[in-house]
């Protein structure tokens, strides 16, 4: 299997470190528990992307309406303002 490269970086090596060259056997990949687990991981990642995109949309709407949108400034992050 060819290494997955994004912007010249080997993603498998980046994620797996020194063990990035190990390949999962097809029988283990097709196992129902493995497939179910990866399905849950994909759902969680999808929800995280949805939350991130909605935060960007909310910030853009606030900015267009004239409300100043600071970066990480709030009561908990008083050091940045």
N, C-alpha and C positions, 0 to 999 in steps of 0.2 A: 504494500500500500504506500502511495506517495505521501510525503509529509504535507500537511496543510499549512500553506504560507500565506500570511496576510501582511502587507507592507514589508515584505522581506523577512518577517519573523516566523519561525517555525512554531506554530501554535501548540502542537503536541508537546514539544520540548519545553515551551514556556509553562504549560499547565502541568506537565508531568515531571518536570525537573530532570534529574539524572535517570529516572525510570520512564521517560517519555517514549522510548523506543519499543516498549512492550505493547503487544497487540492482543486484544481479547479474542479468544477462540469463538468461532461462529456458533458452536453449540451453547456456549455461555451467553452469548449475545441474544440468541433466540429463545432463551429460557423465559417462561411466563413471568417469573418474579422480577427478572432483570428488565423486561419490557415494561412491566407495570411501574417499576421504580423510575425508569427514564421518562415515562409518560407524566408522572407526577412532577419530576424535575422540570420538564418542558412547560407544564402548566404554571408552576411557580415562577419560572423565568418570564413567561408571557405576561403574568400579572404584574411583575416588577416593571416590565417595559411599559405596560399600560399606566401604572402609577407615575412613572417618570414622564411619559408623554403628557399626561393630564396636568402635571405640575408645570410643565413648560407652557401648555396652552393657557392655564390660569394666569401665569406670570405675564404672558403676552397680552391677554385681555386686560389685565390691570394696568399694564404699561400704556396700552392704546387709550384707555379711559383717563389717563393722566395721573394715576396713582403711582408714586415712586416705588419701585420694587428694588430693594437693596439685596445684596448678596449675603446670605447667612447672617443677617442682622435682626436681632430680636432680643427679648429679655434674657435668654440663655447665652447669647453671643454678644454681650455688651462690649467685649474687647475690640471688636472690629469697627465700631461706629465712632 
